[in-house]
Amino acid sequence: MVFPTLLTPQSPVLFTTIWTELSNIQGPYHDFYINDERQGRLEDADGLPYTLDFLVLEELDLMQALLKAPPVKAELQTQLRNAGQAATTSSWLPEVMKLVVSYAQITTEEEGLWDIDVNLFLSEETSVTANYTPRTCGGDLVIKLGEWLKITTVEGLLAYANALFADSSSTYGHPLPSFCF
């Protein structure tokens, strides 16, 4: 009971620090797990996790928990109110969506599982308790935002999707098929 009381006033600083950390390690995470075939979920001799995917998972989970802290909620709500109509396109919300979507991409390991057996991939994907990943944690974060901000979260996600696909000539360096438009 004492720890939350002591932590609550520091929650906005902690939230900002976690967000900054997740933004800074986004590139290495993408290189290791999206582009490369690094094995995640490694543990040392004592059974303690030490891979980057565990750090990302813990930080996304902490960010999700900090959204419930009254000082964090108040600060984010104030920033949204000050942004007005542009809240879904030029505030913290689209930046969080961008961050969450980047960590929610399917890893090379999961892609390989899809190639081997689609049913096994779908079984793993729906078994959240067996394999809690940054992908599922990111989804939970968006759900928490949706429960709090309702339609604003959906509008923010839509604005991010529109910005992502605004350039119809290419996405991630690959041309999109004409049927996408």
CORCORGI-V661957 format. One line per field, one symbol per residue. ss: DSSP state (A for helix, B for strand, O for the rest). burial: b if it has 9 or more other ideal C-beta (glycine too) atoms within 8 Angstrom, else e. Layout:
ss->???
burial->???
This chain:
ss->OAAAAAAAOOAAAAAAAAAAAAAAOAAAAAAAAAAOOOOOOOBOOOOOBOOAAAAAAAAAAAAAAAOOOAAAAAAAAAAAAAAAAAAAOOOAAAAAAAAAAAAOOOOAAAAAAAAAOAAAAAAAAAOOOOOOOAAAAAAAAAAAAAAAAOAAAAAAAAAAAAAAOOOOOOBOOBOOOAAAO
burial->eeeeeebbeebbebbeebbebbeebbeebbbbbbeeeeebeeeeeeeeeebbbbbbbebbbbbbebbebebbbebbeebbeebeeebbeebebbebbbbbbbbbbebbbbbbbbeeeeebbeebeeeeeeeeebbbbbbbbbebbbebbeebbbbbbbbbeebebeeeeeeeeeebeeeee
